[in-house]
Amino acid sequence: MNKIALVVAGFIIGLIIAIPANAQQQRLKLDDTCDPALQKELVNRLNSLHLNKAADQKNLSVVVVDITDPLSPRMAYVNPNEMMYAASLPKIAILLGAFDRISHGEMTLDEEALDQFKKMIRNSNNRSATEVLNRVGKDYINALLQSPRYRLYDPEKNGGLWVGKEYGKSPAYQRDPLHNLSHGATAFQVARFYYLLDTGQLVTPELSQVMKSILGKPAIEHKFVKGLKKLHPDSRIYRKSGTWKQYHSDSAIIEHSGRRYIAVALAKSPNGEKWLSELIVSLDALVCEPAAVAPPAN
């Protein structure tokens, strides 16, 4: 085995231990049932941030999922199935396509590939994203997103993750069939992506953890990261965001203080970046404050 293969093999083996054992033993599902206590508090917090009007006008979509116990996720949301332009956020779908190819021996996971994936995700490098997209195959990615295994783009849920354009000046090659978007997402399907990732259900448990590690250590510290760093500088954040003109999105698995949760927000507003920086502070408290930790008694 050559040096590069040894490095990558050691990297994967070191990550396998992070997969919850109980999550590996069964197929877990994130449905769209909300937790009443979390839901009520989420609505209250949006009101306190004066974001209720944006939510009512469908200019803001939010999903938060407490996955401290991955077997019993607790979710709250507003406009979870509202399809919005998501800019660079759907690069996570390109990452999924690459790792699906890797699992079939059609691409190689070596140091060069890892470096390119990190540039695409952590630095949101458009050139790297386009190169990986073309290596994986444009049709391949959207077929995978719509496949029965993942259904990360689901017409019955008003869409989801979609990549229909290179990240550059070239025209769109395949806009999403429901909303004609080139790079789109719904908050719920992005949350599902992270839940499947965290529970080892994207491609394989081992490759899920490699993908999760690539989402870690974000190089661009705005929106969710900016808001959280003020409160919990030692948080572990696995994240991808997107920005284009008035469209702002962020998505992450966040871990600190013994808690773990998924947060996704999509906004259409010139103030969207500010909204998301303030919103994540409130979502963090929603999951991590003592009153929110325990589910309501029966």
C-alpha positions in Angstrom: 0.0 0.0 0.0 1.5 3.4 -1.0 1.9 6.3 1.3 -1.2 8.2 0.1 -3.4 5.1 0.4 -2.1 4.6 4.0 -2.9 8.2 4.9 -6.4 8.0 3.6 -7.1 4.6 5.1 -5.9 5.8 8.5 -8.0 8.9 8.1 -11.2 6.8 7.5 -10.5 4.3 10.3 -10.0 7.1 12.7 -13.4 8.5 11.8 -15.4 5.3 12.0 -15.4 5.4 15.8 -17.4 8.6 15.6 -20.5 6.8 14.3 -23.0 6.1 17.0 -23.2 2.3 17.4 -27.0 2.3 17.8 -27.3 4.4 14.6 -25.3 1.8 12.7 -27.6 -1.1 13.7 -30.8 0.3 12.2 -32.1 2.4 9.3 -33.1 5.7 10.9 -35.6 8.2 9.4 -36.2 11.9 9.9 -39.9 12.5 9.2 -41.6 15.9 9.1 -43.3 15.6 12.5 -42.6 18.5 14.8 -42.0 18.5 18.5 -44.8 20.6 20.1 -42.7 22.2 22.8 -39.8 23.0 20.4 -42.3 24.3 17.8 -44.0 26.7 20.2 -40.7 28.0 21.4 -39.3 28.4 17.8 -42.3 30.5 16.9 -41.9 32.6 20.0 -38.2 33.2 19.2 -38.9 34.2 15.6 -41.4 36.8 17.0 -38.8 38.1 19.4 -36.4 38.6 16.6 -39.1 40.3 14.5 -38.7 37.6 11.8 -42.3 36.4 12.0 -43.3 38.6 9.1 -40.5 37.3 6.9 -41.7 33.7 7.8 -45.3 34.6 7.0 -44.3 36.0 3.6 -42.2 32.8 3.0 -39.0 34.8 2.8 -37.5 32.7 5.6 -37.4 28.9 6.1 -36.0 27.4 9.3 -35.6 23.8 10.5 -33.9 22.9 13.8 -33.5 19.2 14.9 -32.1 18.1 18.3 -30.1 15.0 17.5 -28.5 14.6 20.9 -30.3 11.2 20.8 -30.1 10.3 17.1 -32.8 7.6 17.7 -35.3 10.2 18.9 -34.7 13.4 16.9 -36.9 16.4 18.0 -37.7 18.9 15.2 -39.3 22.3 14.8 -39.7 24.3 11.7 -41.3 27.1 9.7 -41.8 26.8 5.9 -39.7 23.6 5.8 -40.7 22.7 2.3 -40.4 26.1 0.7 -38.0 25.8 -2.2 -35.5 28.6 -2.4 -32.5 29.6 -4.4 -29.6 28.4 -2.2 -26.4 29.5 -4.1 -23.4 27.5 -2.8 -25.3 25.4 -0.2 -26.1 22.6 -2.8 -22.4 21.9 -3.1 -23.1 19.3 -0.4 -25.0 17.4 -3.2 -21.9 17.4 -5.3 -20.0 16.0 -2.4 -22.5 13.3 -2.0 -22.3 12.4 -5.7 -18.5 12.2 -5.5 -18.6 9.9 -2.5 -21.2 7.7 -4.2 -18.8 7.4 -7.2 -16.0 6.6 -4.8 -18.0 3.8 -3.1 -18.4 2.2 -6.6 -14.7 2.5 -7.4 -15.4 5.1 -10.1 -13.4 7.8 -8.4 -10.4 7.6 -6.1 -10.3 9.0 -2.5 -6.7 10.3 -2.2 -5.1 13.3 -0.8 -5.6 15.3 -4.0 -9.3 14.6 -4.0 -9.7 15.4 -0.3 -8.0 18.7 -0.8 -10.3 19.6 -3.7 -13.4 18.5 -1.6 -12.2 20.7 1.3 -11.8 23.7 -1.1 -15.3 23.2 -2.5 -16.9 22.9 0.9 -14.8 24.9 3.5 -13.7 27.7 1.2 -16.7 27.4 -1.2 -14.4 27.5 -4.1 -16.4 27.6 -7.3 -13.7 26.3 -9.5 -13.2 23.2 -7.4 -17.0 22.7 -7.2 -17.3 22.8 -11.0 -14.4 20.4 -11.5 -15.9 17.9 -9.1 -19.3 18.3 -10.6 -18.0 17.5 -14.0 -16.0 14.5 -12.8 -19.0 13.1 -11.0 -21.4 13.9 -13.9 -24.2 16.4 -14.0 -27.0 14.0 -14.7 -25.6 11.5 -12.1 -26.0 14.0 -9.2 -29.6 14.9 -9.8 -30.5 11.3 -10.5 -28.9 10.4 -7.1 -30.8 13.2 -5.3 -34.1 11.9 -6.7 -33.3 8.2 -6.2 -35.6 6.1 -4.0 -32.7 5.6 -1.6 -32.3 9.3 -0.7 -35.2 11.3 -2.1 -33.3 14.5 -1.2 -35.2 16.1 -4.1 -38.8 14.9 -3.7 -41.7 16.3 -5.8 -44.1 15.2 -3.0 -42.2 17.5 -0.6 -42.0 20.4 -3.1 -38.5 19.7 -4.2 -35.2 19.8 -2.2 -31.5 19.8 -3.0 -30.8 20.5 -6.7 -27.7 21.3 -8.8 -28.5 22.4 -12.3 -25.7 24.7 -13.1 -21.9 24.9 -12.9 -20.5 27.4 -10.4 -19.5 29.9 -12.9 -20.8 32.0 -15.9 -22.0 29.1 -18.0 -25.8 28.7 -18.4 -27.9 26.3 -16.4 -28.0 22.8 -17.9 -31.0 21.3 -16.0 -33.2 23.5 -13.8 -35.3 21.8 -11.2 -38.6 20.6 -12.6 -40.9 22.3 -10.1 -39.4 25.7 -9.6 -36.9 26.3 -12.4 -34.1 26.9 -10.0 -30.4 26.3 -10.9 -29.2 25.8 -7.3 -32.0 25.1 -5.0 -32.9 23.6 -1.6 -35.6 23.2 1.0 -34.7 23.5 4.6 -36.3 20.1 5.4 -34.3 18.2 2.8 -31.1 19.8 3.8 -31.8 18.8 7.4 -32.4 15.3 6.2 -29.1 15.3 4.4 -27.3 16.2 7.7 -29.3 13.7 9.7 -28.4 10.9 7.2 -24.8 12.1 7.3 -24.6 12.1 11.1 -26.2 8.7 11.4 -23.9 7.1 8.8 -26.6 6.6 6.2 -25.1 8.6 3.3 -23.3 6.1 1.0 -21.6 4.1 3.8 -21.0 4.7 7.5 -17.3 5.1 6.9 -17.7 7.5 4.0 -20.4 9.5 5.8 -17.8 10.3 8.5 -15.3 11.4 5.9 -17.9 13.7 4.4 -18.7 15.1 7.8 -15.1 15.8 8.5 -14.8 17.7 5.2 -17.8 19.9 6.4 -15.9 20.7 9.5 -13.5 23.6 10.1 -15.3 26.2 7.9 -12.9 28.8 6.5 -15.6 31.4 6.0 -16.8 32.7 9.3 -20.1 34.5 8.8 -23.8 33.8 9.4 -24.1 30.8 11.7 -20.4 30.6 12.5 -20.3 34.3 13.3 -23.2 34.0 15.7 -22.0 30.9 17.4 -18.4 32.0 17.9 -19.4 34.8 20.2 -21.2 32.3 22.5 -19.4 29.0 22.1 -16.0 29.5 20.5 -15.2 25.8 21.1 -18.3 24.5 19.2 -17.7 21.9 16.6 -19.5 23.0 13.5 -20.0 20.9 10.3 -21.4 23.4 7.9 -22.1 24.7 4.3 -23.6 28.1 3.5 -24.5 30.0 0.4 -24.9 33.7 -0.6 -25.9 35.4 -3.9 -27.4 38.9 -3.9 -30.4 38.8 -1.6 -30.4 35.0 -1.1 -28.7 33.8 2.0 -28.5 30.2 3.4 -26.7 28.3 6.1 -26.8 24.7 7.3 -24.9 22.9 10.0 -24.5 20.1 12.5 -23.5 21.9 15.8 -22.0 20.1 18.8 -21.1 21.6 22.2 -21.9 21.2 25.9 -23.0 17.6 25.4 -25.7 18.6 22.9 -25.9 18.0 19.1 -28.3 19.6 16.7 -29.0 20.4 13.1 -29.8 23.9 12.0 -30.9 25.0 8.5 -32.1 28.5 7.4 -32.8 29.9 4.0 -33.6 33.6 3.6 -34.6 36.0 0.8 -33.7 39.5 2.0 -30.8 42.0 1.8 -30.7 41.6 5.5 -30.5 37.8 5.3 -26.9 37.5 6.6 -27.8 39.5 9.7 -31.0 37.4 10.2 -29.0 34.2 10.2 -26.3 35.4 12.5 -28.9 36.4 15.1 -31.1 33.4 14.4 -28.5 30.8 15.2 -28.0 32.3 18.7 -31.7 31.8 19.4 -31.8 28.3 17.8 -28.8 27.3 19.9 -30.6 28.4 23.1 -33.7 26.7 21.9 -31.9 23.3 22.0 -29.3 23.8 24.7 -31.0 25.8 27.4 -32.1 23.6 30.4 -35.8 24.2 29.8 -35.5 22.9 26.2 -33.3 19.9 26.9 -35.9 17.5 28.1 -39.0 16.7 26.1 -42.4 17.5 27.7 -43.8 15.0 30.1 -46.6 12.8 28.9 
